[in-house]
Amino acid sequence: MVTVFESTRLYGQKEIAPLLGKSEAWFERARWAGTGPAFRKIGRSVRYLGADLNAWLDQQARKSTSA
């Protein structure tokens, strides 16, 4: 299992976007489409739990470019 993010910490998309090589807009589209990492909505803020980010990264592993 990948451990890039601290499991119990909440992260904002502005903080994690550059770490994952994605734009903030990508996270917004992924939330809308349901294809990105799990997130929490706290009032108007969107936060990502480190454990969810690590789990999502694990799910991105591929063995072939055709997968």
C-alpha positions as CSV (number, residue, x, y, z in Angstrom):
1,M,0.0,0.0,0.0
2,V,1.2,3.5,-0.9
3,T,1.6,5.9,2.0
4,V,2.2,9.3,0.5
5,F,-0.3,11.2,2.6
6,E,-0.7,11.3,6.4
7,S,-3.7,9.0,7.0
8,T,-5.6,11.0,9.6
9,R,-5.0,14.5,8.0
10,L,-7.5,16.4,5.9
11,Y,-6.1,18.0,2.7
12,G,-7.6,20.6,0.4
13,Q,-7.5,20.3,-3.4
14,K,-5.2,23.3,-3.7
15,E,-2.6,21.4,-1.6
16,I,-2.8,18.0,-3.2
17,A,-3.2,19.0,-6.9
18,P,0.5,19.8,-7.5
19,L,1.6,16.8,-5.5
20,L,-0.4,14.5,-7.8
21,G,0.3,16.4,-11.0
22,K,-3.4,17.3,-11.5
23,S,-5.1,20.7,-11.7
24,E,-7.7,21.9,-9.2
25,A,-10.2,21.8,-12.1
26,W,-9.5,18.1,-12.5
27,F,-10.5,17.4,-8.9
28,E,-13.7,19.4,-9.4
29,R,-14.6,17.4,-12.5
30,A,-13.6,14.1,-10.8
31,R,-16.0,14.9,-7.9
32,W,-18.8,15.6,-10.3
33,A,-18.1,12.4,-12.3
34,G,-17.4,10.3,-9.3
35,T,-14.0,9.1,-10.6
36,G,-11.6,10.8,-8.2
37,P,-10.7,10.1,-4.6
38,A,-13.3,10.0,-1.9
39,F,-13.9,13.4,-0.3
40,R,-15.7,15.0,2.6
41,K,-17.9,18.1,2.4
42,I,-17.5,20.2,5.5
43,G,-19.9,23.2,5.1
44,R,-18.8,24.7,1.8
45,S,-15.3,23.2,2.0
46,V,-14.2,20.0,0.3
47,R,-11.5,18.0,2.1
48,Y,-9.7,14.8,1.3
49,L,-8.7,12.4,4.0
50,G,-5.1,11.2,3.6
51,A,-6.2,7.5,4.0
52,D,-8.7,7.9,1.1
53,L,-6.0,9.6,-1.1
54,N,-3.6,6.7,-0.4
55,A,-6.3,4.1,-1.2
56,W,-7.2,5.9,-4.4
57,L,-3.5,6.0,-5.4
58,D,-3.4,2.2,-4.8
59,Q,-6.4,1.8,-7.1
60,Q,-4.5,3.6,-9.9
61,A,-1.9,0.9,-10.3
62,R,-1.8,-0.7,-13.7
63,K,0.2,-3.5,-15.3
64,S,-0.5,-2.6,-18.9
65,T,-1.3,0.5,-20.9
66,S,-4.4,-1.2,-22.2
67,A,-6.0,-1.5,-18.8
